[in-house]
Amino acid sequence: MSLFERRRVLGILAALPLAACGFTPAYAPGGAGMALRGQVRAADPTDSLGFGFVGALEERLGRPTNPRFDLSYSISTSQRGSARVAGVGETRISVIGTVTYELKDRASGATVSSGSVRNFTNYSTTSTQLASLRAREDAERRLMRILADEVATRLIAAQAG
């Protein structure tokens, strides 16, 4: 048996357990990911963290065109030093963020999904305030993208289940 044929046979054998368990890709036609595409309207953001979160969520779930669901959310962040140099102070800061969310059906007002996600990012401080500020803003942007991805994943999983 040639190498190509072996790979093909092994690929088919590896796919069998997924087919047997009823696995369906979330973004396949008719999948849960596509069912939410353009259907979720997040609450209007009130600060830069909210803008980053909603923007990343819309990239993942699409901009709402004729929304069936309303998403309310609450964002909280905190910072703590994660590396210290004697005589210099904190040189690495962790930004920890939590998003609590609730997805409601617009027609019935029933809660479809709710929960909370938490994650963190880091940034390095430098000798200049401006560079440290930009590094913090970048870390917050990355954190909002991570949290939006987690919320979107949970919403898709709730629709599939």
N, C-alpha and C positions, 0 to 999 in steps of 0.2 A: 504494500500500500504506500503510495507516495505521501510526502509530507503534507501537501495540499489536502488530500483526501482525509488524512488523519485529523487535521485541524477542523475540517468541515464536520466530520463525525463527532468530534469532541464538542464543537459549538452546538450541534443539535442536542447532544446529551445534556449539556449544561443548561439549555433552555427548557428542557422538559419539566423540571420542578417548578419553574415559574408559570408555565402553562397550566400545570395541574392545580396550583393554588388559586387560580382565578386572577392572577396579576394582570392589571390593565394600566398602561402608562397614563399618567394624569393629564398629559397634554395631547393625547391621541384624540382623533375626532370622536366626540361624544363623551370624552373623559371629564372627570371632575374639574380639572384645571381649566378646560375650555368652557365649562358651565358657568364659571365665575367671571370669565373674560368680559370686561366692560359692564359688569353687573353690580359692582361694589362701589358705593360712594362714601369715601371717608369724610369725616367731619372736617370743616375748614380749619386749616392750621392757624395758630396764633403767634408762633415764634419760629425762629430759624430751625430748631429741632423738628418741629411739626412739619415745616415745609420739606425738610429732607426726608422725613418718614413718609409723608404722603406721596412725594415724588417717586421715591423708590418703590412704594406699594403699587402705584399706577404703572410703573415700568413692568412690574411682575404680573399684575392682573388686568392691565389695560385701563385707559381712561373711561370713566363711566359715560355711556351714551344714553342708555335707557335703564337706569339702575333698578334692580329688584331688592337690593339690600343696602342698609345704612350701617356704617362702621363708626362707632364712637371709640375713642382711645384716650389714654392718659399716659404721658411720658414723664419719667423722672430719671434724673442722672445725678451721679455723685463722682467725686474724684478722690483718689488717694495715692500717695507716693508708693512706688513699687521698687525704687532703687535710690540709694542715698550715697553720696560721696562726702567723706569727712571734710569739713571746711567749705564745701560748696553747697550742700543741701540736696534736695530732691533733683535727680537727673532724669528720672523716668516716672511718668504719671499714668495711672490707670483711670480710664473713664468707664464707669459702670452705669449701664442703662437698663431700665425696666419699662416695658409697655404693657399696660393692662387694656384689654380690648373687649368689645361686645359687638357682635354682628346681629342685626335685627332685620327681619323680613319687613319690607315697607308696607305690604298689603295687610298683614295680620298684626304686625307689631311684636310678633313672637321672637324671642331670642333663639337664633340658630346656632350660634357658637360664642363662647366667651373664654377668656383665659388671660394668662400673663406670660410674657417671655422676658428673659433676662440674659444679657451678654456684656462683653466688655471689649475695649480696645486700649491701646497704649500709645503714648507719644513721648518723645524726648524733649527735655527743656534745653535751651541753649543760652548763650551769653547775652542774646538780645531779646527784648520783650516782644518785638514784632514777630520774630521767627517763632518764638514759643507760642504766641497767640495764634499764628497761622497753623502751627502743628496741632494745637488743641482743636481748632475749628475743623481741620481735616480729620482728626480722630472722631469728632462728634458726627461728621458726615458719614464716615465709614460705619460707625455704630448704628446710625439710623438705617442705613442700607441693610446691615446684618439683621436688625430687629424687624424691619419690614419683610425681609425674606422669611424669617421665622414665622411671623404672623401669617403671611400668605400661604406658607406650607401647611400650617395648622388649619387654616380656612379650607384649603383644598382637601385635606385629609378628612375634615368634618363633613364636607359635601360627598366624599366618596363613601364614607361609612354610613 
